[in-house]
Amino acid sequence: MTALSPASVSPPTAADVDPWRLRQTSRELARERRDETLFALANGSLGVRGGLEEADGGSDGSFLAAVYEQHPIHYHERFTGFPRHTDTRLPVADGQRIAVFAGGERLLPAPADAFERELDLRRGRLTRRSVLRTGAGARIEILAERVVPFDSGVPGVDLLAIRYRATSLDYSGALSLSSAIECGHAAAEQGDDPRIGVASAEGLQLLARQADERGAHVVQATRRSGVRVVCSQGHSIDGLRFAGADLGAERVAQRYEAQLRPGESVTLEKFVAYVTDRNPHATDLPASAAQALQRAQAEGFEAIAARQAQALARFWDGAELSIAGDPASEQALRFNLFHLLQSAGRNGIDGTAAKGLTGEGYEGHYFWDTEAFMLPVMAYTAPEVARAMLHARYLALEPARKHAREMNHSRGALFPWRTITGGECSAHYPSGSAAYHINAAVAYGIGLYLDASGDLDFLADFGAEMLFETARIWPQVGHFNARRGGAFCIHDVTGPDEYTALVDNNFYTNRMAQRHLQRAVAAWEQLERERPQRLRELAQRLQLETHEVDTWRRAAESMFLHYDEALGIYAQDDTFLDKPRWPFPEREGEHRPLLLDYHPLTLYRYQVCKQADVVMGLVLAGDGIAAEVKRRSYDYYAAVTTHDSTLSASVFGILASEVGHAEQAERFFHDNLRVDLDDLHGNTDHGVHMAALAGTWLGLASGFAGLRAIDGVLHFAPTLPQRWHGFSFGLRWQGRRLRIEVRRDGVEYSLLDGAPLTLAHAGHYLELSQGQPLRRALATAEVDARERFPRPAQALIFDLDGVLTDTAQTHYRAWKRMADEEGLAFDQHVNERLKGVDRMSSLEIILRHAGRTLSAEQKLALAERKNGYYVEAIAEVTPADLFPGVTRVLEQARARGLKLGLASASRNAAALLARLGIAERFDYIADAARIARAKPAPDIFLDVAAALGVAPAQCIGIEDAAAGVAAIKSAGMAAVGIGDARTLAQADACLPEIAAFDVDAFVSP
């Protein structure tokens, strides 16, 4: 166990970690809001942030998934179909408050006092031990425990149970506990960050309040949406007596008193019941709450907590996971899975929001990532929760039909981009309503659940209707395009990448629409075979005829998936690859999404991706696509993606595992693993990132273990991250429990219960039976995505140092001279990291290695001094310093009519070429001073290609440094490495020296 670390620090050490418990041993006031999120408890309907009972509420609070307000969206220019209002989740009455008084003095927690807080992930219990001090220094120890059970015992009622014990350490005197329900919380203000909430929102109205010895309650209501809430509390006491009740303007409280002496304790068990109704005239809510409280008081805290522990034990029994050699990662994975489970909608009515029930981010809305990220994890680990999540979508089908009519679709249903109640709440249609892929995500979730469960009743009663109604939209946003040979094309939509909008033939959308249509056709055919009467009834009600189903089948078969032959990758859309790369320099400091600083149109004009788009399509629907195409597509889009969304890293990591980028897969996994624990995006205050949490489990199972569900069969291709000794995880599939254990010496598949199961390991089918584990060797990702030579080309682009001549030692001596003068540690080992890197970036590497921090002016002065030493040295260079073969290669290229360019990070490149006597042979020499981003960014190679007037795909880059090769590949060019093949493994070909380069062997006639 370990204290929580501040943002952006390393994870806790293995010796300090209990993988089942998140523990904090001191309070950080600056991180209080983050900690309230991390230690929150929820049950899918009620969420209670993890603050301190005796503290003032502040940003702490409680939320109910069913409680929202509707606010008008104001436009200066409103067009047809624009949403007219947005839903906003509102904080409800906060029942966790227990104020502590010693005599007449209120005691508040102080950061310096003893403090320990622990979230038990196995049992779902939050425990805190802390010390309160009087003004005179006397101490009272507090032991507070709480649970939010999945089942209150009374349908429709949610329960918070708290056990609060006060023990005198050295205090003598009167103690008073004021147990309150506090109202008056308003929704969070957005400010300039669209990820938080609305610009402003009034809180719930307080309609009634009551408090006496028997209990206390409040009745709240929204002002416009017609939602009513009752929050009631009751207690069991030990060592306390009732002392009175208080009614305030926005609170009710019951007071309990005792006389304490050192060593004595009193205990208050507090039970808070919440019940809601969207009928503002409902009258039975107080009775339901009272029934739940009576049951809770009869059971007591320990019994309620034990029932919650049993519920979690059933979950962990199928979803248990472990990581050998990395308990911190194991803890983080369990934390992520726990939060995902507890905030997932499980009542079949409420949606699962992007921030769960832990905060107010995104106004409590849910998006496409509910089905694309969260639901798959539940389908594999808690299929009954996945079913409930899909049923909540089904209840939103009628609003989706209404939204489709708003968007001028005469039939079918279109789920909204963001919502609580089912209507569209996004006022920015380019990145909102245009994201038609939401329909495909819902269809994907339905399909995966059906594969995982075989739940024919769900398909017949709910799933088929959703599949059919949403499939009807695709023929209305696409057509069979004669100009593309009759291929089915989809127009003016936005894919997952919100930095590119309103495009034709977004790859992700088209690929997922294809799968959606195939699934809808398969559902029609299955019901035709197994539930023909139900199909006839449904088709009649929907006025759905077979010719529509035939259109779906034909559209799926002829779906246009834009493949770029020159690059050997799938184009994100019809125009993405024609745009220039993002020209602005990278920003230093903490992560800040581009959307906060740039107008959407600025983003739309460049090849820059917010998150995985093509890569997402290759992960969710990549079967049938060649591995080398996936590898090239991954390499290309990795270079243009900012990962400004927390949805991105896990997806890139999964595909990196599949295509053999093991180190990158590990990096993406760990970048995402502690996104909330370490607040890596700076907004965990507003709630956990539910999809990112889900992405970590998917990163383990679908990434490192290679899990895919293809045609109803589980496929695995396990690999083991270098830093781990092994890992294991469980899942549920078609009524069975499986366990997969991966070790350095192979993988073991175990069927824990159920009938024999066919699965695939590395493409080979296995029959798995209970009690008979199967062992196999680890999979290997043998993906050869290298370009083939000779190939068509119109230009050769060379690096200078290490390719045409050797100035490495000249650079080294110049850097060494400057470093020695400044007392900076610098040697040949550090110098290796400077290869292919520009002057200022090289200086940054030297300073970081030496642990020195300088001002911008000081850095510039040192760089100029080094450059002066270098210029002195190159004055001695002559044509004799050219590497053997250079002249021949340049002449051969000229004879073939190829253009020649130089992409050197050196600002003295032109002068050096003149000294070497070959400057006139080059058509363009890049000015390194104008290049915004150094290698491995592709900027300098793209600059040269643009100046030569040659498409990147028609260029061959020649480099001796790994960073340079990476830059060439990111630019979409073929790469030839000069030097050590192991160091330059990303190159398409590698030669020991430039003399071995034969133009005819690399450039086709």
Beta strands, then each sheet from edge to edge (+ up, - down):
strand 1: 21-24
strand 2: 41-42
strand 3: 46-48
strand 4: 62-72
strand 5: 85-92
strand 6: 94-102
strand 7: 105-107
strand 8: 115-120
strand 9: 125-133
strand 10: 139-147
strand 11: 157-168
strand 12: 173-182
strand 13: 205-211
strand 14: 216-221
strand 15: 228-238
strand 16: 241-247
strand 17: 251-260
strand 18: 265-277
strand 19: 321-324
strand 20: 478-481
strand 21: 487-490
strand 22: 563-564
strand 23: 569-570
strand 24: 708-710
strand 25: 713-716
strand 26: 726-733
strand 27: 736-743
strand 28: 746-753
strand 29: 757-761
strand 30: 764-768
strand 31: 774-776
strand 32: 795-798
strand 33: 899-902
strand 34: 924-925
strand 35: 955-959
strand 36: 974-978
strand 37: 989-991
sheet 1: 1+ 8- 9+ 10- 11+ 18- 15+ 14- 13+
sheet 2: 2+ 3- 4+ 5-
sheet 3: 7+ 6- 12+ 17- 16+
sheet 4: 19+ 26- 27+ 28- 31+
sheet 5: 20+ 21-
sheet 6: 22+ 23-
sheet 7: 24+ 25- 29- 30+
sheet 8: 34+ 33+ 32+ 35+ 36+ 37+
end
